[in-house]
Amino acid sequence: MFRLALVLACAAALRLETPRVVLDIDAKRGAIASLRDVTSGVEFAAGGAREPLFELERADGKKLSADDFGDVHATTTDDALDVSFEAHPDAPGLRCDASFRAASDATVRARLRCAAAAGAPATVLRAASFPDFRQAAALGAGDALAMPWYEGVVVNAPGAATNAYNSSFQSPAGSSGEFNPWTQYPGFSAFQFFARYASRAGLYVATLDTAGHTKQFDYASAAGDHVRVALRHLQPEVPATETAPFAPPYDTVIGCYDPAAATHDAPANGLGADWGGWRGAADAYKAWAMREAPWTKAPLSARADVPKWLTSGAGAVIVNLCGANDVCEATGYDAATWGAELENLAPAADAYREAAGLPAVIVVIYGWEHFGVWAGGGYFPPKPSAAAFLAARDALEAQGDRSAILVSGYWFVKKRNATRYGPAFDNSEAWAAA
């Protein structure tokens, strides 16, 4: 039977407790002072210095810390804890409200809302890290952190070294520099949760968002001191105005679980140093997705919005319009292979499909950009010409195949110095005119 949440208030801290999670908030600063698993007693929050509960980023890039608000006020009810923040010296009139609710599944649900008071100077926000806290540097045997980057990445003993893997590619001095994945969802991250776990207990933090709003899961650690995952919520996919509140329209869930209770068998080939303690968190995320996410309600083959050519077993094949010895820039086009007007592309796809026994082929075209690889903003006209490219696309579709291209969603290039990809170019004037 679900036990009612318990909220305690005293001079130093405010407490929200469910049957599985104990959350203590510093009454003076509004920061997370403790995050503990009830069953095992494992403390996930680091001792010592505490991270501000949130960090805002204005549209001009300036950061606003929760610690710098002059007026912090907390209220409690039977199953909730609310903290308001006002009087920031760089954003007078801005008020932020952080809410924590005990849910029936023994988790805590958190939301953040920031808005300017009527008549106050405008504060346009583009992102917020929330709920922010420092995790303990070590949790004992089996200590690991599972992050959503790519198909999922496990970082063993995350507090043993100083590292930073984040969306800005900025690593601290002395870090290993092993890899710097983009951490954005939707994007290079495959799901919306992270898990910190050891043999005795696991922490599960997820965004319950079925609308695909953008967020980033950034990670940093200081050897022997703490681990930090900054969950950054970007401005929701609605037009931002000077008076509209910043309020991501979904819950962030905080829960604890028993890593040893997952009922999965380890694959026969093993998981290397990964012992699978993240599986309980993955089960919780899957249960939510299967219950709430619209894309889980029917298999792809039964969905009217998914074309049959995609579900029939199509294969993707990459072709490069540049010759083997070409620098893949404006001058790099292999007419001998693809024809002066790209007329050989569809017959090549047809031959590949027949040889492979596939119902359809998706031709992924490399080297099509006008100014060169990833030269965003200077993409068009494509090589060898817009008319030829569109004619090749139509020819592929006429025979039941499809074409695809890769575009850069991360930068636009107006001008470039000479690089290993080719010579310099300056498209600034054309860019301005466009």
Disulfide bonds with the S-S distance in Angstrom:
Cys96-Cys114 2.17
Cys322-Cys328 1.90
